[in-house]
């Protein structure tokens, strides 16, 4: 794909380019009109027509921040908002074309058996999802910069090249210790999954730190560690059966580049979807066959890896490439489906399950109390409860179903909660943008910004608790390492100004 204004946010003009925005916007609208004409010509009719129209409206609304960013100077682009809006759009649009429009009669969304959604139910979920996205924009657009900017520090502490390399090695070693310690039962689960899971995830955001170090210092050591640790981490994570864990190290590398350069290349996003499509079938096989529906762990595999590797090879070689791709595309689309669960919740609340009146939102502060101090602490995730409340016979199903932000707000107070809840989340994202996306951002700020973008995008199909707490938990080890680096003198002071000052310590830091 060529780096045109519509595909690559690389415009560095000093002033707002209205022509680029209008051109990009017209291109998006024209593409949607073309898709509509193709859909109608292909036989989309009856109750499926509103599904098609609402999906295209969602595309236009969802790509609006990207279109506006095309005309902005690089330092004024709102990368957080553009990324989140695109991922949101994919979750609410892709399943419409892959599953719901082609279906005949009622459809069961993923993990919601016997819920029987009709096109009218899905259309209702679509326009409520659009309201939620617009409310998110409203919250993001509130003038909080004047409130945030005066309280932010004028100077920061940048890690030296040597300190960043040493910190990364320490993060990886400690992260792997926690991850493998939990897998082999050395570290008890009673210590809590939230904080320990965040520490184990340090091996993931270490790839972001390495990428930021390479881009800032052009460090050959950072590059060597990057090409070594990222594939190694992805391979180990594959053995857990988690598709997210496999792709995250590489995704963090790309997102770090996006944060530093404030560019979003659509071909990278397409590449990410294709990677998920290709990974999904073999990852599902590994989870259900090798790990026996997750009753085994990576520890069981590592004690005797030969048979697992041989069976995986036979599985990949057993299917034709075309069938494998189609199966992966359909499975990935079901995994990314956000509209199905929202439509069920909107239709069946309060007729099947009453409004929760904030009960699930109140779980946000509960997550910070370790189970070692509160053995009877309630379960933070509500996936199992949603399955039991909305799925016939759901009490017999072991589920971790995500509600999406829109779905969780709706099951608490309805459309009103969707609007005001999404408005608050939009304001929170703007606060993160103003705090982290600063001129001359230091390495810790770059990694923190990458964490916020990645965790927020992943949480879109989860719930509000994950959206709020996920970035915070994931940044806990980063904050700890930053304090340690400062304590041992591995920093230099920098000014958060429009131009980054020259370093007095290791000006090139190329090894």
LUMDOPA-981438 format. One record per residue (C-alpha): x, y, z; residue in three letters. Coordinates in pm, whole numbers, padded with zeros to 5 digits, always signed. Layout:
N
XYZALA
...
***
This chain:
511
+00000+00000+00000UNK
+00139+00337-00093UNK
+00189+00598+00176UNK
-00087+00832+00060UNK
-00261+01070+00301UNK
-00550+00825+00342UNK
-00326+00533+00428UNK
-00038+00689+00616UNK
-00058+00970+00866UNK
+00273+01117+00760UNK
+00175+01478+00696UNK
+00416+01703+00882UNK
+00287+02042+00770UNK
+00289+02315+01030UNK
-00075+02410+00975UNK
-00403+02227+00951UNK
-00459+02086+00600UNK
-00833+02109+00541UNK
-00803+01979+00186UNK
-00642+01655+00305UNK
-00921+01606+00559UNK
-01196+01667+00302UNK
-01027+01439+00050UNK
-00987+01159+00303UNK
-01344+01201+00427UNK
-01484+01190+00076UNK
-01277+00880+00007UNK
-01422+00702+00312UNK
-01779+00803+00223UNK
-01730+00703-00141UNK
-01596+00363-00037UNK
-01900+00311+00188UNK
-02138+00405-00095UNK
-01960+00161-00324UNK
-01992-00117-00064UNK
-02361-00037-00023UNK
-02420-00059-00399UNK
-02229-00388-00420UNK
-02424-00524-00125UNK
-02762-00434-00270UNK
-02660-00571-00610UNK
-02546-00894-00441UNK
-02889-00957-00296UNK
-02893-00786+00043UNK
-03259-00712+00102UNK
-03538-00695+00359UNK
-03430-00666+00721UNK
-03064-00703+00625UNK
-03061-00362+00455UNK
-03066-00168+00786UNK
-02777-00385+00907UNK
-02577-00284+00601UNK
-02664+00085+00635UNK
-02588+00104+01009UNK
-02256-00077+00952UNK
-02152+00179+00692UNK
-02259+00465+00918UNK
-02039+00312+01187UNK
-01745+00304+00944UNK
-01788+00673+00864UNK
-01818+00770+01231UNK
-01538+00536+01338UNK
-01286+00662+01083UNK
-01365+01029+01149UNK
-01072+01084+01393UNK
-00833+00926+01144UNK
-00958+01153+00867UNK
-00917+01464+01082UNK
-00569+01359+01194UNK
-00460+01347+00830UNK
-00481+01726+00822UNK
-00312+01789+01155UNK
+00060+01853+01206UNK
+00229+01544+01345UNK
+00269+01678+01698UNK
-00104+01759+01722UNK
-00242+01423+01614UNK
-00466+01229+01852UNK
-00328+00881+01796UNK
-00502+00733+02101UNK
-00844+00831+01974UNK
-00784+00722+01614UNK
-00655+00377+01714UNK
-00935+00311+01960UNK
-01205+00426+01719UNK
-01076+00200+01441UNK
-01061-00108+01666UNK
-01410-00024+01798UNK
-01538-00001+01442UNK
-01388-00336+01341UNK
-01559-00511+01632UNK
-01902-00372+01543UNK
-01876-00389+01162UNK
-01674-00693+01057UNK
-01919-00952+01203UNK
-02210-00785+01024UNK
-02065-00873+00685UNK
-01919-01211+00780UNK
-02199-01360+00995UNK
-02517-01162+01039UNK
-02605-01046+00687UNK
-02530-01389+00527UNK
-02737-01568+00794UNK
-03092-01688+00731UNK
-03325-01654+01027UNK
-03215-01594+01387UNK
-02845-01607+01474UNK
-02661-01697+01794UNK
-02365-01469+01868UNK
-02038-01629+01983UNK
-02069-01790+02329UNK
-02438-01695+02348UNK
-02613-02012+02239UNK
-02991-02016+02193UNK
-03025-01638+02219UNK
-03171-01615+01865UNK
-03093-01265+01746UNK
-03307-01130+01462UNK
-03188-00855+01227UNK
-03403-00599+01408UNK
-03229-00687+01737UNK
-02888-00641+01579UNK
-02988-00311+01418UNK
-03089-00178+01759UNK
-02752-00278+01900UNK
-02581-00105+01607UNK
-02735+00238+01661UNK
-02674+00221+02036UNK
-02309+00136+01964UNK
-02292+00444+01739UNK
-02439+00659+02017UNK
-02172+00523+02249UNK
-01892+00610+02007UNK
-02026+00964+01954UNK
-02048+01010+02333UNK
-01687+00890+02356UNK
-01588+01161+02108UNK
-01778+01422+02309UNK
-01595+01323+02627UNK
-01261+01323+02450UNK
-01333+01668+02306UNK
-01404+01836+02640UNK
-01158+02122+02707UNK
-00957+01953+02980UNK
-00617+02056+02845UNK
-00638+02381+03040UNK
-00697+02176+03354UNK
-00434+01910+03291UNK
-00145+02114+03152UNK
-00078+02333+03461UNK
-00048+02030+03692UNK
+00191+01834+03469UNK
+00561+01860+03549UNK
+00770+02081+03321UNK
+01068+01845+03335UNK
+01106+01471+03329UNK
+01370+01204+03375UNK
+01493+01030+03062UNK
+01665+00694+03086UNK
+02015+00679+02946UNK
+02083+00423+02679UNK
+02278+00201+02918UNK
+02005+00221+03183UNK
+01728+00138+02937UNK
+01909-00177+02820UNK
+01978-00291+03176UNK
+01621-00213+03282UNK
+01482-00415+02992UNK
+01693-00717+03080UNK
+01579-00692+03443UNK
+01214-00660+03339UNK
+01235-00964+03113UNK
+01409-01179+03371UNK
+01167-01086+03649UNK
+00865-01115+03420UNK
+00963-01462+03308UNK
+01031-01562+03668UNK
+00677-01463+03769UNK
+00519-01617+03458UNK
+00699-01950+03483UNK
+00671-01948+03863UNK
+00293-01927+03836UNK
+00284-02190+03560UNK
+00491-02441+03757UNK
+00315-02364+04087UNK
+00618-02205+04255UNK
+00428-01879+04310UNK
+00087-01943+04472UNK
-00225-01815+04297UNK
-00350-01683+04631UNK
-00123-01383+04587UNK
-00371-01254+04331UNK
-00402-01270+03954UNK
-00432-00898+03883UNK
-00099-00760+04001UNK
+00094-01083+03934UNK
-00050-01100+03585UNK
+00058-00743+03521UNK
+00412-00822+03637UNK
+00421-01129+03411UNK
+00308-00906+03124UNK
+00625-00706+03169UNK
+00781-00946+02919UNK
+00532-00807+02667UNK
+00585-00436+02720UNK
+00960-00494+02731UNK
+00938-00516+02352UNK
+00792-00165+02356UNK
+01082-00041+02567UNK
+01333-00202+02332UNK
+01166-00047+02028UNK
+01156+00296+02192UNK
+01524+00261+02287UNK
+01615+00166+01934UNK
+01421+00456+01780UNK
+01556+00714+02026UNK
+01918+00599+02042UNK
+01953+00390+01724UNK
+02098+00123+01950UNK
+02228-00195+01791UNK
+02203-00373+02125UNK
+01834-00283+02150UNK
+01778-00404+01794UNK
+01957-00733+01863UNK
+01751-00790+02177UNK
+01438-00698+01986UNK
+01486-00955+01710UNK
+01577-01217+01971UNK
+01331-01164+02254UNK
+01017-01085+02052UNK
+01009-01415+01855UNK
+01112-01607+02168UNK
+00833-01449+02371UNK
+00578-01516+02096UNK
+00686-01881+02080UNK
+00657-01933+02456UNK
+00323-01754+02462UNK
+00196-01978+02182UNK
+00234-02272+02418UNK
-00019-02111+02654UNK
-00290-02131+02387UNK
-00355-01757+02410UNK
-00381-01587+02072UNK
-00358-01243+02232UNK
-00038-01334+02415UNK
+00121-01459+02092UNK
+00056-01142+01893UNK
+00110-00883+02167UNK
+00493-00864+02161UNK
+00495-00783+01788UNK
+00193-00554+01827UNK
+00369-00358+02101UNK
+00663-00300+01868UNK
+00433-00155+01602UNK
+00232+00050+01853UNK
+00551+00202+01995UNK
+00642+00325+01649UNK
+00287+00464+01613UNK
+00314+00647+01946UNK
+00656+00797+01873UNK
+00588+00892+01511UNK
+00213+00955+01552UNK
+00144+00774+01227UNK
-00113+00501+01167UNK
-00049+00289+00862UNK
-00360+00103+00763UNK
-00159-00177+00607UNK
-00025-00258+00952UNK
-00378-00291+01086UNK
-00472-00513+00793UNK
-00158-00715+00863UNK
-00263-00752+01225UNK
-00604-00887+01125UNK
-00440-01129+00879UNK
-00200-01247+01149UNK
-00496-01321+01374UNK
-00671-01502+01089UNK
-00369-01724+01024UNK
-00300-01787+01390UNK
-00654-01861+01506UNK
-00708-02219+01379UNK
-00374-02356+01501UNK
-00407-02170+01834UNK
-00754-02318+01882UNK
-00616-02663+01804UNK
-00337-02613+02056UNK
-00580-02496+02326UNK
-00840-02772+02278UNK
-00620-03063+02172UNK
-00273-03012+02315UNK
-00381-02834+02634UNK
-00702-03043+02648UNK
-00944-02751+02675UNK
-00702-02560+02899UNK
-00693-02833+03163UNK
-00317-02857+03104UNK
-00065-02572+03127UNK
+00255-02471+02957UNK
+00438-02654+03235UNK
+00286-02983+03117UNK
+00397-02913+02759UNK
+00751-02807+02844UNK
+00815-03128+03038UNK
+00762-03328+02714UNK
+00735-03094+02412UNK
+00808-03347+02134UNK
+00459-03503+02091UNK
+00288-03162+02106UNK
+00510-03019+01833UNK
+00460-03325+01611UNK
+00079-03317+01645UNK
+00073-02944+01570UNK
+00278-02998+01256UNK
+00041-03270+01137UNK
-00258-03041+01202UNK
-00113-02756+00995UNK
-00018-02992+00712UNK
-00357-03165+00709UNK
-00566-02878+00568UNK
-00560-02698+00236UNK
-00437-02339+00246UNK
-00768-02198+00117UNK
-00978-02383+00372UNK
-00740-02289+00650UNK
-00765-01920+00559UNK
-01144-01924+00533UNK
-01179-02106+00863UNK
-00938-01862+01026UNK
-01119-01559+00886UNK
-01457-01678+01012UNK
-01316-01773+01351UNK
-01134-01440+01388UNK
-01450-01254+01296UNK
-01641-01436+01567UNK
-01363-01360+01814UNK
-01378-00988+01729UNK
-01760-00980+01742UNK
-01876-00695+01967UNK
-02222-00635+01819UNK
-02367-00974+01914UNK
-02335-00948+02292UNK
-02448-00583+02288UNK
-02759-00675+02090UNK
-02847-00954+02334UNK
-02797-00730+02638UNK
-03002-00446+02485UNK
-03286-00678+02387UNK
-03301-00875+02714UNK
-03246-00599+02970UNK
-03453-00563+03184UNK
-03698-00826+03051UNK
-03464-01123+03114UNK
-03211-00971+03354UNK
-03284-00655+03557UNK
-03071-00341+03540UNK
-02773-00374+03773UNK
-02773-00008+03881UNK
-02395+00023+03894UNK
-02315-00309+04062UNK
-02061-00412+03799UNK
-01902-00066+03780UNK
-01848-00079+04158UNK
-01604-00367+04104UNK
-01340-00123+03974UNK
-01185-00042+04318UNK
-01232-00401+04439UNK
-00968-00518+04191UNK
-00693-00344+04388UNK
-00738-00557+04701UNK
-00521-00875+04686UNK
-00702-01200+04757UNK
-00441-01284+05017UNK
-00592-00998+05221UNK
-00953-01062+05112UNK
-01000-01437+05051UNK
-01371-01393+04976UNK
-01320-01109+04731UNK
-01586-01126+04456UNK
-01487-01220+04102UNK
-01390-00905+03914UNK
-01478-01024+03566UNK
-01851-01062+03492UNK
-01833-01292+03190UNK
-01966-01594+03377UNK
-02246-01391+03533UNK
-02352-01253+03192UNK
-02362-01606+03050UNK
-02578-01728+03337UNK
-02808-01425+03319UNK
-02863-01405+02942UNK
-02802-01754+02801UNK
-03055-02035+02848UNK
-02878-02299+03058UNK
-02587-02061+03106UNK
-02515-02196+03453UNK
-02386-02512+03285UNK
-02136-02319+03069UNK
-01785-02217+03178UNK
-01748-01877+03014UNK
-01537-01562+03019UNK
-01764-01368+02784UNK
-01685-00999+02741UNK
-01971-00750+02750UNK
-01794-00462+02569UNK
-01807-00115+02723UNK
-02141-00037+02561UNK
-02295-00363+02680UNK
-02180-00322+03040UNK
-02302+00036+03063UNK
-02639-00065+02915UNK
-02698-00354+03156UNK
-02649-00111+03445UNK
-02871+00184+03348UNK
-02970+00158+02980UNK
-02903+00408+02700UNK
-02845+00692+02945UNK
-02558+00501+03101UNK
-02414+00425+02757UNK
-02398+00795+02673UNK
-02260+00926+03001UNK
-02039+00624+03067UNK
-01873+00644+02727UNK
-01840+01021+02775UNK
-01645+00960+03097UNK
-01420+00702+02932UNK
-01354+00945+02648UNK
-01252+01210+02899UNK
-01020+00963+03069UNK
-00854+00880+02738UNK
-00804+01250+02667UNK
-00642+01289+03009UNK
-00404+01004+02922UNK
-00328+01166+02587UNK
-00247+01504+02741UNK
-00035+01343+03014UNK
+00166+01099+02803UNK
+00180+01230+02445UNK
+00404+01522+02530UNK
+00681+01694+02334UNK
+01018+01534+02405UNK
+00843+01240+02575UNK
+01083+01023+02773UNK
+01120+00648+02726UNK
+00897+00566+03026UNK
+00625+00798+02892UNK
+00645+00639+02547UNK
+00609+00291+02693UNK
+00327+00408+02922UNK
+00146+00558+02621UNK
+00189+00231+02432UNK
+00047+00041+02728UNK
-00259+00267+02740UNK
-00326+00226+02367UNK
-00278-00151+02366UNK
-00470-00223+02686UNK
-00758+00006+02590UNK
-00794-00158+02249UNK
-00786-00505+02406UNK
-01040-00401+02669UNK
-01298-00286+02414UNK
-01447-00634+02404UNK
-01402-00688+02774UNK
-01569-00460+03023UNK
-01539-00129+03198UNK
-01337-00272+03489UNK
-01073-00402+03249UNK
-01073-00072+03058UNK
-01000+00130+03371UNK
-00775-00108+03564UNK
-00594-00285+03280UNK
-00355+00001+03188UNK
-00292+00082+03555UNK
-00205-00277+03651UNK
+00017-00315+03346UNK
+00210+00002+03432UNK
+00283-00104+03792UNK
+00612-00281+03707UNK
+00708+00004+03472UNK
+00670+00257+03754UNK
+00872+00036+03986UNK
+01155+00004+03735UNK
+01152+00379+03666UNK
+01194+00453+04036UNK
+01480+00203+04055UNK
+01652+00359+03751UNK
+01624+00703+03909UNK
+01757+00572+04240UNK
+02067+00427+04073UNK
+02131+00743+03871UNK
+02048+00610+03526UNK
+01854+00919+03419UNK
+01905+01271+03288UNK
+01668+01563+03322UNK
+01483+01677+03011UNK
+01243+01963+02947UNK
+00898+01885+02806UNK
+00917+02155+02543UNK
+00846+02172+02174UNK
+01204+02075+02088UNK
+01392+01798+02263UNK
+01717+01917+02421UNK
+02044+01759+02330UNK
+02159+01489+02564UNK
+02467+01558+02771UNK
+02504+01185+02836UNK
+02568+00954+02542UNK
+02457+01192+02264UNK
+02431+00916+02005UNK
+02444+00606+02223UNK
+02499+00383+01923UNK
+02664+00058+02019UNK
***
